[in-house]
């Protein structure tokens, strides 16, 4: 296997620093540096961008991002055991890697970066969805990030790109597709990781749109979508009865059938409903 930098292979790094993956931290390490460089290339031209990486672990993707020319990488790592390995990478790329020890859910890491900003991460399984929702729902749009290249469990990746009428279609698809272009760029089998997880993984690339596809108030849209999919087998008039007393009228005003179910409603329909609810 060709080396992407002069640093030791990741298996040696893990052995040297005793970095056994911890299930409690959602860790599954990606050891093939050619594969991590490939993921970095999915993120696009990195030479003029600051990159936020969450959960770098022993630094496989970190090294891929730096080898592919990232201007600067800010890595947020919760596991203190990984810090010495990341320090070795920082020494090999002077001034290009900064590591913050902490929980990504508690750290406003994007505030430490200079635009243009991209997010690239093999997200820990236990916080990946929550982080994605946060990045998709900032107070102002467009966001500070221009693109996100994120690894998820395959099932979560499919939910992000799902189309109406499919079992995977739901709140995650609507939030992602309302304000971004999203597609699955890579599929990875369990054996690509150490230890191998029980599920396959996939890399999703999201590009922020300059403005949302359809007009809607973010808070109202989120409330309507959440209510609709919390009881996805119910008709809309039943699932959304807590949203407004005259919800049937609001549904009709939005061009929707009260007897439809949430999984049948496209993004444009939910946005129209959010506008109708807000107007009422």
Secondary structure, DSSP 8 states (H G I E B T S, - for coil): ---SSSS--HHHHHHHHT----GGGT--EE--HHHHHHHHHHT---TT-EEEEE--TTTHHHHHHHHTT-SEEEEEE--GGGHHHHHHHHHHSTTTEEEEES-TTT--GGGG--SSEEEEEE--TTTHHHHHHHHH--SSSS-SEEEEEEEEEHHHHHHHS--TTSTT-SHHHHHHHHHEEEEEEEEE-GGGEES--SS-EEEEEEEE-SS-SS---HHHHHHHHHHHHHTTTSBHHHHTTTT-TTHHHHHHHTT--TT-BGGG--HHHHHHHHHHHHH-
